[in-house]
Amino acid sequence: MKQSSRINVNLMKDYNKQLVLRTIQKHGPISRVEIANRIELSRPSVSEIVSILIEEQWIEEKPSEIKVRGRQPIPLDINKEKKVIVGLEIGAYATTVIVCNLKAEILYEIQIEMNTHKEPDQIIEYLGQQINSITQTYKEKEIEVLGIGVGMHGLVDTEKGKNIFAPNLGWRNVEIKTILENITQLKVLIDNDCNSAALAEMWFGQGKDESNFISVIVDYGVGASIINGGSIFKGAHHVTGQIGHVTIDPDGPLCSCGNYGCLETLTSEKAILKKVKRKLKMGETSHIITQKFNIEDLTIEDFYQAVNQGDELCLNIAEEIGRNLGLGFTILINLFGPKFIVLGGSLTQISDVLIPNIMRVIQLKVMGEEAKQTPIVTSALENDLYTIGAASLIVEDIFLLPNPNKRF
């Protein structure tokens, strides 16, 4: 009993330390007094923990900008100079590596082209070698590299740290965590890109300080992640959030998953380009045609530009995409009742057209008057969403609160 009690006391100390650190991460710059009031911990306890965190270089004291009579409160904030994280986004055509600090400020970024002729294990080994070269500079400056977060599309086993299936890459059962940890000697955490993007929103984006929302990504694929009670909701079979593979039109196009009429076949970048090209070949006109005379050379950026310039053909397609997304969002709202939904991915470039059409469908089909008004907001992280999302896997692990009631 004495040993169990001692362990539980140690757990409580760890919990309080993490709680102080997490509070500074979420609300810094913040004074010791403000921390004590916010988390209801005694001021001496907070001061003791703060001293430890400063010594360990997690936090630092900042100059006070507020002048008051008497002793000036000293603001505390995360130390941005002494610890960094590697974020690795494994995309269908290229991979991006970033190094960022604990405030998600990107210090270094590089794109690495994927050699699709190599085996997946060889590709991961090569990425590990590249990461070693990148992090060596920081280690020489005595800056601690806290770990590598990996975000990628498809099905991922987060516990075992491996890819189960990445349809756009053709990968199956790749032991990404094991390979990278063996090469880099760093902690590696992996999740699908939708879940990692949701963590980025929760720590640094639209979902900061919010505990119940849904993040939806729409670009080359469509996926969702549910934040429930401040954590990612995960099912038993690694398929939670696959809203892109919900059937919207049973008579629709064949999807890469083998089904017909999935939301992804109606709203993804590939689906959009296919529809635009088909309509142009059928003789419909568009401003795009004046920019590219070869229809097959049209890009998704051409489409976004045409929509934002008011092109009638592309506007009509964008409005249809919005309505189809609205059907998918209706399912999410009726199932999970989020406070709001964050829309991320390349389609946010035409959000001014998409969101009104999404909302019309939601207001028509969602149950409950309050739920019908569920806000749809766009991600503020823009092009860095996936890479910061990958790094956020390590951020979430660092600031995770231990269970003080854990039994042994």
C-alpha positions, 0 to 999 in steps of 0.5 A, a space after each residue: 500500500 505504501 508503495 502504491 501511495 508513493 507512486 500515486 503521489 509521483 503521478 500527481 506531481 507529474 500531472 501538475 507539472 504537465 498541467 502547468 506546462 500545458 497551461 503555458 502552451 495554451 495561454 502564454 504569455 501568462 504569469 505564475 499568479 494567473 496559472 495558479 488561478 486558472 488551474 486552482 493550484 497553490 502559488 508555491 506549487 506553481 512557482 516550484 514547477 515553473 522553476 523546474 520547467 525553466 531549468 529543463 528549458 521548456 519555458 522562459 520568462 519574458 519581459 513584462 509589457 504591463 506596468 503596475 505598482 509594486 512587484 511586476 508579474 513576470 510573463 511565462 511562455 514556451 521556450 521557442 529556442 531550445 526544442 524542435 519537432 520534425 513534421 513529415 507529410 507523406 503525400 501521394 506525389 511528394 513528401 514534405 519535411 519541416 522542423 518547427 518549434 513548440 509554437 508551430 513556427 516553421 524553421 526549416 522546410 524541404 520537399 522531397 520527390 517520391 521515387 515510386 520505383 523504389 519499395 516503400 521500405 527503401 523510401 522510408 529509409 531514405 527519408 530517415 537518412 534525410 531527416 538525420 542530415 537535417 536534424 544534425 544542425 540542431 543537435 550541434 547547436 544543443 537544440 533538442 529534437 523531440 521527435 518525428 510526427 508522420 502524417 499520411 493519407 489512407 488507413 494507419 495503425 497508430 499503435 503499431 506505427 504502420 501504414 495499413 493501406 495508402 491507395 494513392 501510393 499503393 502501400 500496404 503494411 509499411 512499418 514506418 515507425 520502426 524503420 524511422 526510429 531505427 535510423 534516427 533514434 528519435 521517437 516517431 508517432 504516425 497517424 492519418 493526415 486528417 487526424 493530424 490536421 485536426 490536432 493542428 487545428 486544436 493546438 494552433 488553429 480554429 479549434 484552439 481551446 475548443 474540445 468538440 469539433 470536426 475537421 474535414 479535409 477536401 483535396 485529392 481525397 476527402 476525410 474527417 476527424 472528430 475531436 470529442 472531449 479534447 481528443 481524437 475519436 478513434 474506432 476499433 478498425 482504423 476507419 473512423 472519419 472516412 466520410 469520403 467513402 460514404 455513398 452519396 449517389 449509388 449510381 455515381 462513379 466507381 471509387 478507388 475503394 471499390 464502391 460507387 458514388 462515394 463522396 470522394 468521387 463527387 468532390 475531390 480534385 480528381 473528380 472536379 477535373 474529370 467533370 470540367 474536362 468532360 463538359 468542355 469536350 461536350 462543347 460547353 464554354 469556359 474562361 479556362 479555355 482561353 488560358 489552356 488550349 489543350 483540355 488535358 493540360 487543365 489543372 485544379 488551380 485553373 479551376 479555382 481561378 475560374 471559379 473566383 473569376 466568376 466563370 459560369 461553368 466552373 461556378 455551377 460545378 463548384 455549387 454542385 460540389 458544395 451541395 454534395 459536401 453538404 450531404 456529407 456534413 449533414 451525416 457528420 452533424 447528425 451523428 456527432 453534433 459538433 460545435 463547428 466544422 473546420 474545412 481544410 485542404 485545397 478546396 478552401 480556395 473556393 470556400 466563398 462558393 462552397 460554404 453557402 451551398 453546404 449550409 443550404 443543405 445542412 439547414 434543409 436536412 440536419 435535425 434540430 434548429 440549433 444543429 442546423 446553424 452549425 458553423 462551417 469555418 475554413 482552416 487558418 493554417 492553409 498550406 501548412 496544415 498537413 506538415 504542422 499537423 504531422 508535428 502536432 502528433 508530437 505536440 499532443 504527446 508532449 503536453 498530454 496529461 497523465 492519469 492521476 487516478 491510475 492504479 498499479 
